[in-house]
Amino acid sequence: MSLSLSELTKKFFYNFEMNLFGVVAFTVSIMSGALVLTWLYNSTGGSVLVTTLWHGAFNTAVAGAQGAMAGMVTAFVILAAVLIARWVGPGDLSLVGKHTL
């Protein structure tokens, strides 16, 4: 059984119903979160603890938010990603140099 693109977008992630805009917004928010987490990891000298604490705080804020507040928290992360990308540039995503193992 083959599903159309419209049917696939409605069953996108754990059967949450999302239209195409929802899928695009979700993708942008995931990419923005990844950028912020990468910058945080690199800027703290590779601290997994700090990165994990930030991720947990974000998840708690979104899960505990009512109504539009979850969207506002996510919009803040997207804005932070844009500002970080413009501020430090794409090279290392770090203020102190890229952390490598």
C-alpha positions in Angstrom: 0.0 0.0 0.0 1.5 3.3 -1.1 0.7 6.6 0.6 0.6 9.9 -1.0 2.8 12.8 0.2 -0.2 14.4 1.9 -0.9 11.1 3.8 2.7 10.7 4.7 2.9 14.3 6.1 -0.2 13.6 8.2 1.5 10.5 9.7 4.9 12.1 10.0 6.1 11.6 13.5 4.5 9.1 15.9 1.2 9.8 14.1 1.0 13.4 15.1 -1.0 15.1 12.4 1.0 17.7 10.7 0.5 19.6 7.5 3.4 20.5 5.2 4.0 23.7 7.2 4.2 21.7 10.4 6.8 19.4 8.9 8.9 22.3 7.7 8.6 24.1 11.0 9.6 20.9 12.9 12.6 20.4 10.6 13.8 24.0 11.1 13.4 23.7 14.9 15.4 20.4 15.0 18.2 21.9 12.9 18.2 25.0 15.0 18.4 23.0 18.2 21.3 20.9 16.7 23.2 24.1 15.9 22.7 25.5 19.5 23.7 22.2 21.1 26.8 22.0 18.8 27.8 25.6 19.7 27.3 24.9 23.4 29.3 21.7 23.3 32.2 23.3 21.4 32.2 26.5 23.5 32.3 24.7 26.8 35.4 22.6 25.8 33.3 19.5 25.0 31.2 19.4 28.2 28.6 16.8 27.7 27.2 17.7 31.1 26.4 21.3 30.2 25.0 20.3 26.9 22.8 17.6 28.5 21.5 20.0 31.2 20.6 22.5 28.5 18.8 19.9 26.5 16.9 18.6 29.5 15.9 22.2 30.5 14.6 22.8 27.0 12.6 19.6 27.0 11.2 20.4 30.4 10.2 23.9 29.3 8.5 22.7 26.2 6.8 19.7 27.8 5.5 21.9 30.7 4.4 24.7 28.5 0.7 25.4 27.9 -0.7 26.5 24.6 1.5 28.9 22.6 4.3 29.0 25.2 5.9 25.9 23.7 6.0 27.6 20.3 7.6 30.7 21.9 10.3 28.6 23.6 11.0 26.9 20.3 11.0 30.3 18.5 13.6 31.5 21.0 15.9 28.6 20.1 15.5 29.3 16.4 16.4 33.0 17.0 19.3 31.9 19.2 20.5 29.6 16.3 20.4 32.5 13.8 22.2 34.8 16.1 24.9 32.2 16.9 25.4 31.4 13.3 25.8 35.1 12.4 28.0 35.8 15.5 30.5 33.0 15.4 30.2 31.9 11.7 30.0 28.4 10.3 33.7 27.5 10.8 33.8 26.0 14.3 30.6 27.1 15.9 32.6 28.0 18.9 34.0 31.1 20.7 37.1 29.2 21.8 37.8 26.9 18.9 36.3 23.7 17.9 36.5 20.8 20.4 37.8 17.5 18.9 38.5 14.3 20.7 
